[in-house]
Amino acid sequence: MSKVLVHGGGYGAHCWDRLLPYLEGKVLAVDLPGRGSRSNVPLPTVTLDGCAMAVRDDILAQDLTDVVLVGHSLAGVTIPRVVCLLPDRISHIVLVSAVVPADGTRVLDGIDPEVREAVEAAIAGGVYAQTREAGRTMLCNDLDEEQSAWALDAVVDDAAALLAEEVDLSGYAIGVPITYVRLDRDATYPPELQQLAQTRVGATAVHIDSGHMAMISQPIRLAEIINDCDRPAASA
């Protein structure tokens, strides 16, 4: 089996770097369009379909099968589209505090009202640009100073369309087993919204006592959960 990691909003594949040493087997961290290896794509042109196709292209380029597909935060609306594109290659889905609004709604419709207000204020010209101050409040509540600096230095601008497009959750209904990692101190996507998301996708819940960036604050524990999904007993 292999593991494919899909980052959330405001980040690129780099956000997983502190988790990678603890993952078993072949691992691919994808850059979605507009950042990292795909930074040549203008952010105002990025769509949810474009994100799903980028993940598909990377999986096919490495001919990965039996994929444990991991999505953090905003990747919750990209993951089901990937599953629809490659249903025979995905064996397990792991959602890490992943945003899953009601089918046919927007991400902006399904986040905490105070967070939504801050996000909407940071959108201009089709680009979502998170300030360092906002990032510290939403992302770093359980991080130490070194971890906070690392997390904030990694933040990049993102495509506003990913927050405003209607979502298609049909990929979650295909029958692939789903584990939802609930982060109990998350200030970005609070526990009550994570519970709703878990219910919407019919996932099994696993808890971590961390804020939104568990791959930084709790990489060993998160890796254990992901690695367990690669074992027959976990997906039976």
C-alpha positions in Angstrom: 0.0 0.0 0.0 1.0 3.7 -0.4 0.0 6.9 1.3 -1.0 10.1 -0.5 -1.2 13.3 1.6 -3.4 16.2 0.5 -2.8 19.5 2.3 -5.4 22.0 3.5 -5.9 25.6 2.7 -3.1 28.1 3.0 -0.4 25.4 2.7 1.5 23.2 0.2 3.0 19.7 0.5 5.7 21.2 2.8 3.2 21.2 5.7 3.6 17.4 6.1 7.4 17.4 6.4 7.5 16.7 10.1 5.1 13.8 9.7 6.9 12.0 6.8 9.6 10.3 8.9 7.0 8.4 10.9 5.0 7.1 8.0 5.5 3.5 6.7 5.8 2.5 3.0 5.7 4.7 0.0 4.5 8.2 0.7 3.5 11.0 -1.7 2.7 14.5 -0.5 0.9 16.4 -3.2 1.1 20.1 -4.1 -2.3 21.4 -5.2 -2.4 24.0 -8.0 -1.1 27.4 -7.1 1.6 26.5 -4.6 4.9 24.6 -4.3 5.7 22.5 -7.5 2.5 23.9 -9.1 3.0 27.6 -8.1 3.0 28.5 -11.8 -0.8 28.1 -11.8 -2.5 31.5 -11.0 -4.5 31.2 -7.8 -7.6 32.9 -9.2 -7.9 30.1 -11.8 -7.8 27.2 -9.3 -10.9 25.1 -8.9 -11.9 22.1 -6.9 -11.9 19.9 -10.0 -8.4 21.2 -10.8 -7.2 20.2 -7.3 -8.7 16.7 -7.7 -7.0 16.3 -11.1 -3.7 17.3 -9.7 -3.9 14.6 -7.1 -5.0 12.1 -9.7 -2.1 13.0 -12.0 0.5 12.5 -9.2 -1.0 9.1 -8.2 -1.0 8.0 -11.9 2.5 9.3 -12.5 3.8 7.0 -9.8 1.3 4.2 -10.6 0.2 4.0 -7.0 -2.4 1.5 -5.9 -4.0 0.5 -2.6 -3.8 4.2 -1.6 -4.5 5.5 1.8 -5.7 8.9 0.9 -5.1 11.5 3.6 -6.7 14.9 3.6 -6.3 17.7 6.1 -8.7 20.6 6.7 -9.9 22.1 3.4 -8.8 18.9 1.5 -12.0 17.4 2.8 -13.8 18.8 -0.3 -11.1 17.7 -2.7 -10.8 14.1 -1.4 -14.2 12.9 -2.7 -13.5 14.2 -6.2 -10.3 12.3 -6.2 -12.1 9.1 -5.2 -14.5 9.5 -8.0 -11.6 9.8 -10.5 -9.7 6.8 -9.1 -12.2 4.6 -7.3 -10.2 1.4 -7.9 -6.9 2.8 -6.5 -8.2 4.2 -3.1 -8.3 1.6 -0.3 -8.9 3.9 2.7 -9.6 7.6 3.4 -8.2 9.4 6.4 -9.7 12.8 7.1 -7.7 15.0 9.6 -10.1 17.7 10.9 -11.3 17.8 7.4 -13.9 20.4 6.4 -17.0 18.6 5.1 -20.0 21.0 4.6 -23.4 19.7 3.5 -23.4 18.4 -0.1 -24.1 21.1 -2.6 -23.2 24.0 -0.2 -19.9 25.9 0.1 -17.1 25.6 2.5 -17.9 29.1 3.7 -21.3 27.9 4.7 -20.0 25.2 7.0 -17.4 26.8 9.1 -17.6 28.6 12.5 -19.2 32.1 12.0 -16.3 33.9 13.6 -13.8 32.0 11.5 -15.9 32.6 8.4 -15.9 36.4 9.1 -12.1 36.4 9.4 -11.7 34.3 6.2 -14.1 36.5 4.1 -12.2 39.6 5.2 -9.0 38.0 3.9 -10.3 37.4 0.4 -9.6 39.8 -2.5 -9.2 39.4 -6.2 -9.9 35.6 -6.1 -7.1 35.1 -3.5 -7.4 34.2 0.1 -4.4 35.7 2.0 -4.2 34.7 5.7 -2.4 37.2 7.9 0.2 36.0 10.3 -1.8 37.2 13.2 -4.9 35.3 12.1 -2.8 32.2 11.5 -1.4 32.4 15.0 -4.9 32.5 16.5 -6.4 29.7 14.4 -3.4 27.4 13.9 -1.0 27.7 16.8 -3.0 27.5 20.0 -1.3 24.3 21.0 2.1 24.8 19.4 5.3 26.0 21.1 7.2 29.0 19.8 9.4 27.0 17.4 6.5 25.0 16.1 4.4 28.2 15.7 7.2 29.9 13.7 7.5 26.9 11.4 3.8 26.6 10.8 3.4 30.3 10.1 6.4 30.5 7.9 4.9 27.8 5.7 1.6 29.6 5.1 0.9 30.7 1.5 -1.9 32.4 -0.3 -4.7 30.2 -1.5 -7.5 30.2 -4.1 -10.8 31.8 -2.9 -12.8 29.6 -5.2 -12.0 26.6 -3.1 -14.0 28.2 -0.3 -16.9 29.5 -2.5 -17.6 26.6 -4.9 -20.4 24.2 -4.2 -19.0 20.9 -3.0 -19.7 17.4 -4.3 -19.5 14.7 -1.7 -20.5 11.7 -3.8 -17.1 10.2 -3.6 -17.6 9.6 0.1 -20.5 7.3 -0.7 -18.6 4.9 -3.0 -17.8 2.5 -0.1 -14.2 3.2 0.7 -13.6 2.9 4.5 -13.1 6.3 6.2 -11.3 7.3 9.4 -12.0 10.8 10.7 -9.3 12.1 13.0 -10.9 14.6 15.4 -8.6 17.2 16.8 -10.0 18.1 20.2 -8.4 21.5 20.6 -8.9 22.7 17.1 -9.5 26.5 16.9 -10.0 26.5 13.1 -12.6 23.7 12.7 -14.0 23.2 16.2 -14.9 19.8 17.6 -18.7 20.2 17.0 -18.2 20.8 13.3 -15.8 17.9 13.1 -18.4 15.7 14.6 -20.9 16.8 11.9 -18.4 16.2 9.2 -17.7 12.7 10.6 -21.4 11.9 10.6 -21.8 13.2 7.0 -19.2 10.8 5.6 -20.1 7.8 7.8 -16.6 7.7 9.2 -15.0 5.9 12.2 -13.7 8.6 14.7 -10.2 8.7 16.3 -9.3 11.5 18.6 -6.0 13.4 19.1 -5.6 16.0 21.8 -4.3 18.7 19.6 -5.0 21.9 17.7 -5.5 22.2 13.9 -1.9 21.3 12.9 -1.5 17.8 14.4 1.1 16.9 11.8 3.3 19.4 13.6 2.2 19.1 17.2 1.5 15.3 17.3 3.2 13.8 14.3 3.9 10.4 15.9 0.3 9.9 17.0 -1.1 11.0 13.7 1.4 8.7 11.9 0.2 5.8 14.0 -3.4 6.3 13.0 -2.5 6.6 9.3 -0.2 3.6 9.4 -2.9 1.5 11.1 -5.2 2.1 8.1 -2.6 0.3 6.0 -3.1 -2.9 7.9 -5.8 -5.5 7.1 -7.3 -5.4 10.6 -7.9 -1.7 10.4 -9.9 -1.8 7.2 -11.7 -5.1 7.6 
